[in-house]
Amino acid sequence: MQKKVLEGTAGGGMVTVKVNGQKEVVDVAINEEVVDPEDIDMLQDLVLAATNDALKKVDELTNETMGQFTKRNEHARFILGGITEDAIS
């Protein structure tokens, strides 16, 4: 999971932010067309939105991965629980 890199975008792909599984920003790409010295607020909003999009994807992947682990763990507990009950009976 730590080696995974997820990408968030904003502005129709004009701003891209990549984060790793530890939620560290590893890359930011900004299309030059979106850079307007007269409208820095828009650029800041796009970077923020792309970053939040990437972080959301990390959270979703983490939840999905943990969900699979939990399901396997519950299944193993069910099987082992059955074995234990049979051994006692």
Backbone torsions as a table, in degrees:
resi	resn	phi	psi	omega
1	MET	NA	-39.0	-177.4
2	GLN	-63.6	-29.7	-177.4
3	LYS	-84.5	-12.3	178.6
4	LYS	-64.8	142.8	174.2
5	VAL	-124.0	124.1	179.9
6	LEU	-113.8	151.0	-172.7
7	GLU	-118.1	132.5	173.6
8	GLY	-114.4	146.9	-179.3
9	THR	-132.4	161.0	175.3
10	ALA	-151.5	160.3	178.4
11	GLY	63.9	37.3	179.5
12	GLY	65.3	31.8	178.8
13	GLY	90.7	4.9	179.8
14	MET	-70.4	-26.5	176.3
15	VAL	-127.4	130.1	179.5
16	THR	-128.1	132.9	176.9
17	VAL	-125.2	132.0	177.1
18	LYS	-111.7	134.6	177.2
19	VAL	-128.8	151.3	177.3
20	ASN	-92.1	179.5	-177.4
21	GLY	-65.2	-13.5	176.6
22	GLN	-95.2	11.5	178.9
23	LYS	63.9	34.2	174.6
24	GLU	-101.2	131.9	176.9
25	VAL	-70.9	124.9	-178.4
26	VAL	-112.2	-13.4	179.3
27	ASP	-163.3	144.3	174.2
28	VAL	-133.7	128.3	177.2
29	ALA	-124.3	129.0	-179.3
30	ILE	-125.4	121.5	177.0
31	ASN	-67.5	133.6	-175.8
32	GLU	-60.6	-23.5	-179.9
33	GLU	-65.6	-23.2	-176.8
34	VAL	-90.7	-7.3	-179.6
35	VAL	-84.7	109.8	178.7
36	ASP	-128.0	109.1	-179.0
37	PRO	-56.6	-21.4	179.9
38	GLU	-83.9	-11.6	-176.5
39	ASP	-138.4	61.6	179.5
40	ILE	-63.8	-33.1	179.9
41	ASP	-57.6	-40.5	-180.0
42	MET	-63.9	-43.6	179.6
43	LEU	-62.9	-43.0	177.7
44	GLN	-61.3	-42.4	178.6
45	ASP	-62.6	-39.7	179.6
46	LEU	-67.0	-41.8	178.1
47	VAL	-63.6	-43.0	178.5
48	LEU	-62.0	-45.7	-179.3
49	ALA	-64.3	-42.1	179.2
50	ALA	-65.5	-39.5	178.5
51	THR	-64.2	-46.5	178.9
52	ASN	-63.0	-36.4	177.6
53	ASP	-63.2	-44.5	179.3
54	ALA	-65.0	-43.6	180.0
55	LEU	-64.3	-36.4	177.1
56	LYS	-62.9	-39.5	179.2
57	LYS	-66.7	-36.8	175.7
58	VAL	-62.5	-45.6	179.3
59	ASP	-61.1	-42.3	179.8
60	GLU	-63.6	-43.2	178.8
61	LEU	-65.0	-40.6	178.1
62	THR	-61.7	-46.6	179.5
63	ASN	-63.1	-40.3	179.0
64	GLU	-64.6	-45.6	179.9
65	THR	-64.0	-45.6	179.6
66	MET	-66.4	-34.9	177.7
67	GLY	-62.8	-41.4	177.7
68	GLN	-65.2	-41.3	178.4
69	PHE	-62.8	-43.7	-179.4
70	THR	-63.2	-42.4	179.1
71	LYS	-62.0	-44.2	179.0
72	ARG	-63.8	-40.2	-179.4
73	ASN	-64.7	-42.6	178.6
74	GLU	-64.7	-40.1	179.0
75	HIS	-63.6	-43.9	179.0
76	ALA	-63.5	-41.0	178.7
77	ARG	-63.0	-39.4	178.6
78	PHE	-62.7	-47.3	-179.5
79	ILE	-64.7	-48.5	-179.9
80	LEU	-64.8	-35.5	177.0
81	GLY	-62.6	-40.9	177.7
82	GLY	-64.3	-40.7	179.0
83	ILE	-63.7	-44.1	-179.3
84	THR	-62.3	-44.4	180.0
85	GLU	-64.2	-40.7	179.0
86	ASP	-65.0	-38.6	-178.5
87	ALA	-67.0	-33.7	-179.3
88	ILE	-74.9	-35.8	-175.2
89	SER	-70.6	NA	NA
